[in-house]
Amino acid sequence: MSGPSIAELEDKIDRLVEASTRLKAENEMLREREASLARERSQLLEKNERARTKIENMITRLKALAPES
């Protein structure tokens, strides 16, 4: 019983190289997407914080305008 032929091994190596190339490209794409989502999250957190501050300021002003009971 002999092992795989040279041609079979070359074919397997070629397929592994192709798979590796595809995975590297996919990995790079996913890293870019992750970075983009992290930036978007940061921007949304900042926007949320600004909105919270504005609302707190409005509430404070409304309380100051309300007549004392």
Distance bins in CASP14 RR format, pairs under 12 A and 6 or more apart:
PFRMAT RR
TARGET T0000
AUTHOR 0000-0000-0000
RMODE 2
METHOD distances of the structure
MODEL  1
2 8 0 0 0 0 0 1 0 0 0 0 0
3 9 0 0 0 0 1 0 0 0 0 0 0
4 10 0 0 0 0 1 0 0 0 0 0 0
4 11 0 0 0 0 1 0 0 0 0 0 0
4 12 1 0 0 1 0 0 0 0 0 0 0
4 13 0 0 0 0 0 1 0 0 0 0 0
5 11 0 0 0 0 1 0 0 0 0 0 0
5 12 0 0 0 0 0 1 0 0 0 0 0
6 12 0 0 0 0 0 1 0 0 0 0 0
6 13 0 0 0 0 0 1 0 0 0 0 0
7 13 0 0 0 0 0 1 0 0 0 0 0
7 14 0 0 0 0 0 1 0 0 0 0 0
8 14 0 0 0 0 0 1 0 0 0 0 0
8 15 0 0 0 0 0 1 0 0 0 0 0
9 15 0 0 0 0 0 1 0 0 0 0 0
9 16 0 0 0 0 0 1 0 0 0 0 0
10 16 0 0 0 0 0 1 0 0 0 0 0
10 17 0 0 0 0 0 1 0 0 0 0 0
11 17 0 0 0 0 0 1 0 0 0 0 0
11 18 0 0 0 0 0 1 0 0 0 0 0
12 18 0 0 0 0 0 1 0 0 0 0 0
12 19 0 0 0 0 0 1 0 0 0 0 0
13 19 0 0 0 0 0 1 0 0 0 0 0
13 20 0 0 0 0 0 1 0 0 0 0 0
14 20 0 0 0 0 0 1 0 0 0 0 0
14 21 0 0 0 0 0 1 0 0 0 0 0
15 21 0 0 0 0 0 1 0 0 0 0 0
15 22 0 0 0 0 0 1 0 0 0 0 0
16 22 0 0 0 0 0 1 0 0 0 0 0
16 23 0 0 0 0 0 1 0 0 0 0 0
17 23 0 0 0 0 0 1 0 0 0 0 0
17 24 0 0 0 0 0 1 0 0 0 0 0
18 24 0 0 0 0 0 1 0 0 0 0 0
18 25 0 0 0 0 0 1 0 0 0 0 0
19 25 0 0 0 0 0 1 0 0 0 0 0
19 26 0 0 0 0 0 1 0 0 0 0 0
20 26 0 0 0 0 0 1 0 0 0 0 0
20 27 0 0 0 0 0 1 0 0 0 0 0
21 27 0 0 0 0 0 1 0 0 0 0 0
21 28 0 0 0 0 0 1 0 0 0 0 0
22 28 0 0 0 0 0 1 0 0 0 0 0
22 29 0 0 0 0 0 1 0 0 0 0 0
23 29 0 0 0 0 0 1 0 0 0 0 0
23 30 0 0 0 0 0 1 0 0 0 0 0
24 30 0 0 0 0 0 1 0 0 0 0 0
24 31 0 0 0 0 0 1 0 0 0 0 0
25 31 0 0 0 0 0 1 0 0 0 0 0
25 32 0 0 0 0 0 1 0 0 0 0 0
26 32 0 0 0 0 0 1 0 0 0 0 0
26 33 0 0 0 0 0 1 0 0 0 0 0
27 33 0 0 0 0 0 1 0 0 0 0 0
27 34 0 0 0 0 0 1 0 0 0 0 0
28 34 0 0 0 0 0 1 0 0 0 0 0
28 35 0 0 0 0 0 1 0 0 0 0 0
29 35 0 0 0 0 0 1 0 0 0 0 0
29 36 0 0 0 0 0 1 0 0 0 0 0
30 36 0 0 0 0 0 1 0 0 0 0 0
30 37 0 0 0 0 0 1 0 0 0 0 0
31 37 0 0 0 0 0 1 0 0 0 0 0
31 38 0 0 0 0 0 1 0 0 0 0 0
32 38 0 0 0 0 0 1 0 0 0 0 0
32 39 0 0 0 0 0 1 0 0 0 0 0
33 39 0 0 0 0 0 1 0 0 0 0 0
33 40 0 0 0 0 0 1 0 0 0 0 0
34 40 0 0 0 0 0 1 0 0 0 0 0
34 41 0 0 0 0 0 1 0 0 0 0 0
35 41 0 0 0 0 0 1 0 0 0 0 0
35 42 0 0 0 0 0 1 0 0 0 0 0
36 42 0 0 0 0 0 1 0 0 0 0 0
36 43 0 0 0 0 0 1 0 0 0 0 0
37 43 0 0 0 0 0 1 0 0 0 0 0
37 44 0 0 0 0 0 1 0 0 0 0 0
38 44 0 0 0 0 0 1 0 0 0 0 0
38 45 0 0 0 0 0 1 0 0 0 0 0
39 45 0 0 0 0 0 1 0 0 0 0 0
39 46 0 0 0 0 0 1 0 0 0 0 0
40 46 0 0 0 0 0 1 0 0 0 0 0
40 47 0 0 0 0 0 1 0 0 0 0 0
41 47 0 0 0 0 0 1 0 0 0 0 0
41 48 0 0 0 0 0 1 0 0 0 0 0
42 48 0 0 0 0 0 1 0 0 0 0 0
42 49 0 0 0 0 0 1 0 0 0 0 0
43 49 0 0 0 0 0 1 0 0 0 0 0
43 50 0 0 0 0 0 1 0 0 0 0 0
44 50 0 0 0 0 0 1 0 0 0 0 0
44 51 0 0 0 0 0 1 0 0 0 0 0
45 51 0 0 0 0 0 1 0 0 0 0 0
45 52 0 0 0 0 0 1 0 0 0 0 0
46 52 0 0 0 0 0 1 0 0 0 0 0
46 53 0 0 0 0 0 1 0 0 0 0 0
47 53 0 0 0 0 0 1 0 0 0 0 0
47 54 0 0 0 0 0 1 0 0 0 0 0
48 54 0 0 0 0 0 1 0 0 0 0 0
48 55 0 0 0 0 0 1 0 0 0 0 0
49 55 0 0 0 0 0 1 0 0 0 0 0
49 56 0 0 0 0 0 1 0 0 0 0 0
50 56 0 0 0 0 0 1 0 0 0 0 0
50 57 0 0 0 0 0 1 0 0 0 0 0
51 57 0 0 0 0 0 1 0 0 0 0 0
51 58 0 0 0 0 0 1 0 0 0 0 0
52 58 0 0 0 0 0 1 0 0 0 0 0
52 59 0 0 0 0 0 1 0 0 0 0 0
53 59 0 0 0 0 0 1 0 0 0 0 0
53 60 0 0 0 0 0 1 0 0 0 0 0
54 60 0 0 0 0 0 1 0 0 0 0 0
54 61 0 0 0 0 0 1 0 0 0 0 0
55 61 0 0 0 0 0 1 0 0 0 0 0
55 62 0 0 0 0 0 1 0 0 0 0 0
56 62 0 0 0 0 0 1 0 0 0 0 0
56 63 0 0 0 0 0 1 0 0 0 0 0
57 63 0 0 0 0 0 1 0 0 0 0 0
57 64 0 0 0 0 0 1 0 0 0 0 0
58 64 0 0 0 0 0 1 0 0 0 0 0
58 65 0 0 0 0 0 1 0 0 0 0 0
59 65 0 0 0 0 0 1 0 0 0 0 0
59 66 0 0 0 0 0 1 0 0 0 0 0
60 66 0 0 0 0 0 1 0 0 0 0 0
63 69 0 0 0 0 0 1 0 0 0 0 0
END
